[in-house]
Amino acid sequence: MVSSVSSLPFQPPMAALKAPGSELTKQVDAKSAKPEELKDAFGDFVGNTFYGQLIASMRKTVEKPAYFHGGRGEEVFQGQLDQMLAEKLSDATQEQFAGPMFDLFMLKRAS
């Protein structure tokens, strides 16, 4: 049984991501990326990382309420809700929060 599984053509995930023409290669190629696309990607990364960690830390400090708890369903989908909240917060504050960081990043990159 194991020999039949090992004979299947399999491309490791990292090799697939680094393959020429893959979606990640197209998105990450910073040398050919337009500054606006790079700024959007930078803002998404910084905002989602910051707000994701912020929301996760906030969730750890709050106990389950005695009433109005969603049970197992709330626990299962809490991560998706937190991800959506982080994305919305990131989009709303991208210019004020990630904009100055991007400007500093580009200054160091230009020199």
FENWO-V787044 format. One record per pair of residues at least 4 apart in sequence whose ideal C-beta (glycine too) atoms are under 7 Angstrom apart, sorted by the first residue. I is the first residue (numbers start at 0). J is the second residue. D is the distance in Angstrom with one decimal. If there is no record, write none. Layout:
# FENWO-V787044
i=I j=J d=D
i=I j=J d=D
This chain:
# FENWO-V787044
i=0 j=4 d=6.9
i=1 j=5 d=6.2
i=2 j=6 d=6.4
i=10 j=14 d=5.5
i=10 j=15 d=4.8
i=11 j=15 d=6.8
i=12 j=16 d=6.3
i=13 j=17 d=6.2
i=14 j=18 d=6.4
i=15 j=21 d=6.5
i=16 j=21 d=5.8
i=16 j=23 d=4.6
i=17 j=24 d=6.6
i=19 j=24 d=6.3
i=20 j=24 d=6.7
i=22 j=26 d=6.3
i=23 j=27 d=5.7
i=24 j=28 d=6.2
i=28 j=32 d=6.2
i=29 j=37 d=6.1
i=32 j=36 d=5.0
i=32 j=37 d=4.7
i=33 j=37 d=6.9
i=34 j=38 d=6.1
i=35 j=39 d=6.5
i=36 j=40 d=6.4
i=37 j=41 d=6.1
i=38 j=42 d=6.2
i=38 j=101 d=5.3
i=39 j=43 d=6.3
i=40 j=44 d=6.4
i=41 j=45 d=6.2
i=41 j=97 d=6.2
i=41 j=101 d=4.8
i=41 j=104 d=6.7
i=42 j=46 d=5.8
i=42 j=89 d=6.9
i=42 j=93 d=4.1
i=42 j=97 d=3.9
i=42 j=101 d=6.8
i=43 j=47 d=5.8
i=43 j=89 d=6.2
i=44 j=48 d=6.0
i=45 j=49 d=6.1
i=45 j=97 d=4.2
i=45 j=100 d=5.9
i=46 j=50 d=5.8
i=46 j=88 d=6.7
i=46 j=89 d=2.6
i=46 j=92 d=6.7
i=46 j=93 d=6.0
i=46 j=96 d=6.3
i=46 j=97 d=5.6
i=47 j=51 d=5.5
i=47 j=85 d=5.1
i=47 j=86 d=6.2
i=47 j=89 d=5.2
i=48 j=52 d=6.5
i=49 j=53 d=6.2
i=50 j=54 d=6.1
i=50 j=85 d=4.0
i=50 j=88 d=4.5
i=50 j=89 d=5.7
i=51 j=55 d=6.3
i=51 j=81 d=6.9
i=51 j=85 d=4.4
i=52 j=56 d=6.3
i=53 j=57 d=6.4
i=54 j=58 d=6.3
i=54 j=81 d=4.7
i=54 j=84 d=5.9
i=54 j=85 d=5.9
i=55 j=59 d=6.9
i=55 j=81 d=6.8
i=57 j=61 d=6.8
i=63 j=68 d=5.2
i=64 j=68 d=5.4
i=68 j=73 d=6.5
i=69 j=73 d=2.7
i=71 j=75 d=6.2
i=72 j=76 d=6.4
i=73 j=77 d=6.0
i=76 j=80 d=6.0
i=77 j=81 d=6.2
i=78 j=82 d=6.3
i=79 j=83 d=6.4
i=80 j=84 d=6.3
i=81 j=85 d=6.3
i=82 j=86 d=6.5
i=83 j=87 d=6.3
i=84 j=88 d=6.2
i=85 j=89 d=6.1
i=86 j=90 d=6.4
i=87 j=91 d=6.3
i=88 j=92 d=6.2
i=89 j=93 d=6.2
i=92 j=96 d=4.4
i=93 j=97 d=5.2
i=93 j=98 d=6.7
i=94 j=98 d=4.6
i=97 j=101 d=5.8
i=98 j=102 d=6.6
i=99 j=103 d=6.6
i=100 j=104 d=6.2
i=101 j=105 d=6.3
i=102 j=106 d=6.5
i=103 j=107 d=6.6
i=104 j=108 d=6.3
i=105 j=109 d=6.1
i=106 j=110 d=6.9
